[in-house]
Amino acid sequence: MKSASIKTLFGATALGLVGLAGAAQAQDIGACLITKTDTNPFFVKMKEGASAAAEEAGINLSTYAGKYDGDVETQIAAVESCIASGAKGILITPTDSRALVPIITQAREAGSLVIALDTQFEPADAADATFATDNFKAGELIGQWAAATLGDEAANAKIALLDLNASEVSVDYQRDQGFLTGFGIDVKNPTDIGDEDDPRIVGNDVTDGSPDGGRTAMENLLQIDPDINVVYTINEPAAAGAYEALKSLGKGEGVLIVSVDGGCPGVKDIEAGIIGATSMQFPLLMASKGIEAIKTFAETGEKPQNSEGLDFFNTGVELITDAPVDGIPSITSAEGLEKCWG
């Protein structure tokens, strides 16, 4: 009996040591999350998702963010910090899909797995993988919805395009060009914003993806043509600002506003009739998949695979509207509120 107890004790101790060793090994995995800002609800939710997934996986996660959308210098400094710390993986929403490629290359050469979230690098294979919405498809869905909603009047539309910033990063032109394609407009060069010659386009302006930027951009374009009746926006914060500009000029009704993101505030704006339709993204899925990929890479050296036929892993998109049209799958704002974030 005594011998059996000692054996049991030793067995338990050995198992305990194995468990402690496993926990210590997991805690030795360092990772970084670098977002464009820490104020946009999309990136706030992405940080929450990554932090929760990292804690569950036993990964030490350091988080960084730019001061504003387009803040390349702060993101470069963040990547340098991640390299210096020996991070096994870096998750990043690049604020400039081209300017960050050299530092991302350095990170990969130093042994980090680099995964882009939401916004692809240019070229896409500058990172080891990308977890993102099909941003062109997201834009195309709201373009198709807007054209179908207007019907014959789509031929007489006056369109304002509220984009991200002057850098024309991949997420920016993909959504813009997707919207125009869905609306039935020839986009010329699909990676260039603003080279279209369709007379229905009043103009483009930039918003930095913020309400203040959306308000200013909308005011600028209304000075060109006060009869704008279709407004595309890069995201829902910009859409909220655009609506405030329209409302202040007595144009709160009769203008179709479409957007991309699917955050809870944006879905509530669908419910309130402020936004006509939005394409929902899934930042929590992007973040959790990224952490999962870093853990797998640290343990096995295996890198994530792209979705079939794509140069990124597609995390999905859903059209949200309370005014559905035939032939375009969508869900209502009530259903969207069950899936939204932020």
N, C-alpha and C positions, 0 to 999 in steps of 0.2 A: 504494500500500500504506500509505504514511504517512498520506495523507489519509483513507483508510478507517478507520485506527486512531483518528484524532482524532474522526471522526464517531461511531464506536462509543463512544468515551470520553464524548463529550458526551451521546449517547443514554442511556448507562448512568447518567450523572450526573443527567440530567433525570428518569429513572425513579426514581432513588434519592431525589431531592428530593420527588417526588410521594408516594412511600411514606412518607417522613418526615413530610410534611405530613398524610397520612392518619392516621398514628399519633398525631401531636400533636393532631389534631382529636378523635380518640377519647378521648385522655387528658384532654381538656378537658371531657368529660361527667362531671359529678359526680352521685352518687346516694347515697341513704341507705337503710339497712335498720333498722327499729325493731321489735324483738320484745317480747313481754310479759315474758319473763325470759331470762336466759342460762344457766339450769340445767336446765329441762325438756328432755329429749332431743329433743322435736319441734322446739323453737326452735334448739337447738344444730345440728341437722341442716339446718334452714332456712338458718341463717347460713353453714354450710359450702357449701351449694349456691349461695347468692347470691354468696359470695366467689369461688368457682371460676368461675361464669358471668361475673362482672364482670371478672375477670382475663383470661378468654378474649376478652371483648368490648372490652378496653382501657378500661374504665370505672373511675373512681376511686370506690370504695365506702366510705362511712363507716358504722359499725355502732353501734347503741345498744340498750339493753335496760332494762326496768323492774327495780326491785329485787325485786319480787314481782308475782304476777298480781293486777291491780287497782290498780297504781301509776300512776295517771293523771298526777300531777304530773311524774314523770320523763319520761313519753312526751311531754307537752306541751313540756317544756324541750328534748327531742330534736328535735321538729319545728321549734321556734324556731331551733335551731342549724342545721338543714338549710335553712331559709328564708334565714338570714343568709349561709350559704355559697354561695347561688345554685344549690342542687342542682336538676338538671333533672328528677329523679324521686325519689319517696319511696315505699318499700315499707314497709307497717306492718301488724302484727297488733294491732289496737286492743284495749287492755285494758278499755276501756269504749266500746261502740259508739255511745253518744249523747254523752257528755261531751266527746269529742274532736272532734266535728263543727265547732265554731267555729274551732279552730286549723287543722284540715284545710282549711276554706274559705279561710283566710288563705293557706295554702300554695299552693292552686290559683290564687288571685288573683295571687300573686307569680310565677306561671308554671311551677310544678312539676306534673308528672304524678303524681297520687297513686293508688296501687294498694293496696287492702286485701288481705292474705293471710290465709287461714283463717277470719277472722271478718269478717262484713259490718258496715259502718256502718249506722246507722239515721237517715235513710233510706239505702238502698243507694247511691243516686246522689250521696251526699255525697262519695264518691270517684269518680275517673274510671273505675275498674274494680275488680273483685274476682276474685282467683284462689283458689278454695276447693273443698273437698269439698262435696257436697250434704249438709250436716250433718243436716238432717231425715231424709234417706234413710239416712244412717249410723245414726242412732238407730232408725229404723223397722226396719232389717234385724235388729239385735240384739233388738228387741222381738218381732218375728215368730219369730225363732229360739227365744227363751226360751219363748214361748207354745206353740210346736209341740213343744218338748222336754218340757214339762210335760204336754202333752195335756189330758185331762179335769181334771187337778189344777190347771190354770191358773185355774180358777174359784175355787180355795181359796188362791191364792197370797198370800203376805205380802211386800210389796215395799218395799224401802228405795231411795230415790233420792238419790244422792250427787252434788250439783251443783257448780258452780264457785264463785260468790260472790253476795253480796246484790244486786249491780247487775243481775243477770239479763241479761247481754249476749246478743247474737243467737245466738252459737254455743252458749251455755248452754241457752237455751229451745228452740232448734231440735233439739238432740240429746235433751233430756229429753222434749219433746213428741212427737218422732219415735218414741222408745222406747215411750211409753205408747200411741200410736196403733197401732204394730205389735203391741203386746200385746193390743189390743182394748179399751182404756179411753178413755172420752170425756174429751177434754182441755179442754173448755169454751173458754176464751180461749187460742188457740195461742201467744200471745206472753207468757203469764203462767204462771210456775211455781208450782204448789201450790194452784191454785183447784179442783182436781178433788175430787169427793166419792165416788169409788169406795172402798168399804170395804177393798179389798185393799191400798191404799196405807197403809203404816205411817207414813210421813213423809218429809220432805225435810231435808237438811242440806247445808252447804257445805264444800268441801275446799280451795279455792284451787288445785285441780289438783295437789296434792302428796301424797306418802305420809303425812306427818304429819297432814295435813288429812283424808285418807281414813280413817286409823285413828281419829281423834277423832270424826269424823262417824258412823262405824260403831258406835263404842261408845255414842254418844248415842242412836242409833236402837234399838240392842239393849236399852237401858234401857226404851224404850217397849214393845217387843215382842221378847222373846228368841227367838221362833220364826220370825223373818224367814228366808225361803228363796229370795228373788230379790233381787239387788243390782245396780242400774244405777249405773254410774260415768261421770263426765264424760270421764275419760281413764284410761290404764293406770297412771300413778303413783298416782292415787287408788285404783284397784282393788287395787294391791299393798298399800297401807295398810289397806284394808278387810279384805283376806284376813288380814293379821297380827292384826287385832283379833278376827276370827272364830276364828282358830287358837288364840289365847291363851285363848279361852273354850271350847275343845274343839269348835268348830264348823267346823273346817277342811274337812270333807266334808259333802255333802248340801245345800250352798247354791249356787245358780247365780249366778255373777258375770259380768256382761257389760260391755263397755266400747267405747271408740273410740280409735283412733290407729294401731295397727299397727306400732309401733316394735319393734325386735328383742327388747328385754326383755319386752314384752307378748306377742309371738308365742311366746317361750320359755315364758311363763307359760301359754299355751294348751297347749303341748306337755307341760307338767308337770301339767296338770289344775287349775291355780289359777284361771284365767279360762276360762269355757266358750266364749265367742265374742267377737270384737272386729271392728270395722269399720276396715279399713286406709285411711289417708290417704297422700298422696304429697307431702310438704313440699319435696322436691328439685325436683319439677316446678313447684310453686307459685313457688319462688324463681327458677328458671331462666326460666320464662315471664315473670316480673316484670322481670327484667333485660333480657330480649329486648324487652319492650314499651317500656322506658325508652330503649333504644338506637334503636328505630324512631321513637319520638316525637321524640328529639333530632335525628334525621337528616331526618325527613319531616314531622313534626307530626301523624302519624297516631296515633290512640288505639285501644286494643284493643277488640274486640267481645265481647259476652256470648254464651254458648251459647244456641242457639235455644230460645225459650220461657222463659228464665231471666233473672234480674237479676244474674247473675254468670257467670264462666267456670268451668265444672265440670271439676275436675281428677281426678275419679273416686273410686270407693270399692269395696272388695272385702271380703266377709265371710270371716273366718278362723275355722275351727273344726275340731276333730277328731271332732265328733259331728254330721255333716250331717243335715239333715232334708229330706224330699221337698218340692219346690216352691220352695226357697230356694237360689239358686245360692251356692256357697261353695268355698273352697279350703282345703287342709289346712295345719297349722302347718309341715310340711316345705316345702310350696310357698310359704307365707308367708315363711319364712326366706330364700328366694331373692329376695324383693322388699322385705324390710323395711329399715329404716334405724335409725340410732342404736345 
